[in-house]
């Protein structure tokens, strides 16, 4: 089981992050919101749902304030709304991300297939059947 202390990014993980388009901020989001599994952290839809709802409410409040003030085009409210929209987009993009962690070090980062994700969440390895030769 993964320990929720600060993750240390290995050189291999940094290379995979560059190859797969992940940023350091993405790793921090997965670390903050992700579900611990036996082999690391996985960011599931159920993990991001409460955060998406919170951000949507906050965005709606900002929009209502801007409409009430009749300041629809620019200003601090528009900047806050764009920032929230970016956060929502980032969360949706990161859904399904898995970070294998060993001894506090992130080994890699990727989005596993549904089958592999199922085995990671159940905490066991997928068995491979060896056929007997005669």
C-alpha positions in Angstrom: 0.0 0.0 0.0 1.2 3.5 -0.9 2.3 5.9 1.9 0.9 9.4 1.4 4.2 11.2 1.9 5.8 13.4 -0.8 6.6 11.6 -4.0 10.2 11.7 -5.4 10.3 11.7 -9.2 12.9 9.4 -10.6 14.8 10.1 -13.9 12.8 7.3 -15.6 9.5 8.9 -14.4 10.6 12.3 -15.6 11.4 10.9 -19.0 8.0 9.2 -19.2 6.3 12.4 -18.1 7.9 14.3 -21.0 7.1 11.5 -23.5 3.4 11.3 -22.4 2.7 15.0 -21.9 2.5 15.0 -18.1 3.6 18.0 -16.0 4.8 18.2 -12.4 1.5 19.8 -11.5 -0.3 16.7 -12.8 1.7 14.5 -10.5 0.8 16.7 -7.6 -2.9 16.5 -8.5 -2.7 12.7 -8.7 -0.9 12.6 -5.4 -3.4 14.9 -3.7 -6.6 13.3 -5.0 -5.6 9.8 -6.2 -6.6 6.5 -4.7 -3.7 4.5 -3.1 -3.4 1.0 -4.5 -0.9 -1.8 -3.7 1.6 -0.6 -6.4 1.0 3.2 -6.3 -1.6 5.8 -7.0 -4.4 5.9 -9.5 -6.7 8.9 -10.2 -10.2 7.5 -10.7 -13.4 9.3 -11.9 -14.8 8.9 -8.4 -11.8 10.8 -7.0 -12.2 13.8 -9.3 -16.0 14.0 -9.1 -16.2 16.0 -5.8 -13.4 18.3 -6.9 -15.2 18.9 -10.3 -18.4 19.7 -8.5 -16.7 22.1 -6.1 -15.0 23.9 -9.0 -18.3 24.1 -11.0 -20.0 25.7 -8.0 -17.2 28.2 -7.6 -17.2 29.0 -11.3 -21.0 29.6 -11.2 -20.6 31.9 -8.2 -18.0 34.0 -10.0 -20.2 34.2 -13.1 -23.2 35.3 -11.1 -21.1 38.0 -9.4 -19.9 39.2 -12.8 -23.4 39.3 -14.2 -24.7 41.2 -11.2 -21.9 43.7 -11.5 -22.4 43.8 -15.3 -18.7 43.3 -15.8 -18.8 40.4 -18.4 -15.7 41.0 -20.4 -12.6 41.5 -18.3 -11.2 41.9 -14.9 -10.2 39.7 -12.0 -13.5 37.6 -12.2 -12.7 36.6 -15.7 -9.2 35.6 -14.8 -10.5 33.5 -11.9 -13.1 31.9 -14.2 -10.4 31.0 -16.8 -8.2 29.5 -14.0 -11.1 27.3 -12.8 -11.8 26.2 -16.4 -8.2 25.2 -16.7 -8.3 23.2 -13.5 -11.5 21.4 -14.6 -9.9 20.6 -17.9 -6.8 19.3 -16.2 -8.8 17.0 -13.9 -10.7 15.5 -16.8 -7.5 14.9 -18.7 -5.9 13.2 -15.7 -8.7 10.7 -15.0 -7.3 7.2 -15.2 -3.7 8.1 -14.6 -1.6 5.6 -12.6 1.8 6.4 -10.9 3.6 3.3 -9.7 5.4 4.2 -6.4 8.0 2.2 -4.6 9.7 3.4 -1.4 8.4 7.0 -2.0 9.8 7.2 -5.5 7.5 7.5 -8.6 8.8 4.9 -11.0 6.7 5.9 -14.1 3.4 7.4 -15.1 0.8 6.1 -17.6 -2.8 5.4 -18.2 -3.4 1.7 -17.9 -5.8 -0.4 -19.8 -9.1 -1.3 -18.1 -7.9 -4.9 -17.5 -4.6 -3.8 -15.9 -6.4 -1.2 -13.8 -8.8 -3.8 -12.5 -6.0 -5.9 -11.2 -4.1 -3.0 -9.7 -7.2 -1.9 -7.8 -7.9 -5.4 -6.5 -4.3 -5.6 -5.2 -3.2 -8.7 -7.0 -1.1 -9.4 -10.0 -2.6 -10.9 -13.2 -1.6 -14.5 -13.4 -0.3 -15.9 -16.6 -1.2 -19.4 -17.5 1.6 -21.6 -18.7 0.7 -24.5 -20.8 2.3 -27.8 -20.0 4.5 -29.3 -22.6 4.8 -33.0 -23.0 
